[in-house]
Amino acid sequence: MRSAQDPRARADDSRFTSGLIYDITKVLKQHGYQLPSDERHNQALDPSVGVLLELVETYEGRRDVLGNKIA
């Protein structure tokens, strides 16, 4: 999985920004989900960025449900 700082994570999609990540974390908090408040915060957030990238690609039909990119 790629972190938000990894240029490959956003190279093909200018919409995948820190603003999107922030908005998604706000929505999750509004629904009662919480990031750990201790040192595990970044350990939980970093992999979530890669999963979010896969989610948006799947949502738009650029990735299948098995995680394979679709040409």
C-alpha positions in Angstrom: 0.0 0.0 0.0 1.1 3.5 -0.7 1.2 6.5 1.6 -0.2 9.9 0.8 3.4 11.2 0.4 4.2 8.5 -2.2 4.0 10.2 -5.6 2.7 7.0 -7.3 -0.4 7.1 -5.1 -1.6 10.3 -6.8 0.2 10.3 -10.1 -2.8 9.3 -12.2 -5.5 11.1 -10.2 -5.2 14.7 -9.1 -8.4 14.4 -7.0 -6.7 12.0 -4.6 -5.4 14.6 -2.2 -4.8 15.1 1.5 -8.2 17.0 1.5 -10.0 13.8 0.4 -8.3 11.8 3.1 -9.2 14.5 5.7 -12.8 14.5 4.5 -13.1 10.7 4.7 -11.7 10.7 8.3 -14.3 13.4 9.2 -17.1 11.2 7.8 -15.8 8.2 9.7 -15.6 10.2 12.9 -19.2 11.4 12.4 -20.3 7.8 12.1 -18.5 6.9 15.4 -15.2 5.5 14.1 -12.1 6.7 15.9 -8.4 6.5 15.1 -6.2 5.4 18.0 -5.1 8.4 20.1 -1.7 6.9 21.0 1.4 6.1 18.9 -0.7 3.7 16.8 -2.4 6.7 15.1 0.0 6.8 12.2 0.2 3.0 12.1 -3.5 2.9 11.5 -3.8 5.9 9.2 -0.9 5.1 6.8 -2.3 1.8 5.5 -5.8 3.3 5.3 -4.5 5.7 2.6 -3.7 2.8 0.3 -7.0 1.1 1.0 -8.8 4.4 0.2 -6.9 4.7 -3.1 -8.1 1.1 -3.9 -11.7 2.1 -2.9 -11.9 5.1 -5.2 -10.4 3.1 -8.1 -12.9 0.3 -7.5 -15.8 2.8 -7.2 -14.9 4.2 -10.6 -14.4 0.9 -12.2 -10.7 1.2 -12.5 -10.1 -1.8 -10.2 -12.1 -5.0 -9.9 -13.3 -6.4 -6.5 -10.3 -8.6 -6.2 -8.0 -5.5 -6.3 -6.7 -6.0 -9.9 -6.4 -2.8 -12.0 -8.6 -2.8 -15.1 -7.1 -1.3 -18.2 
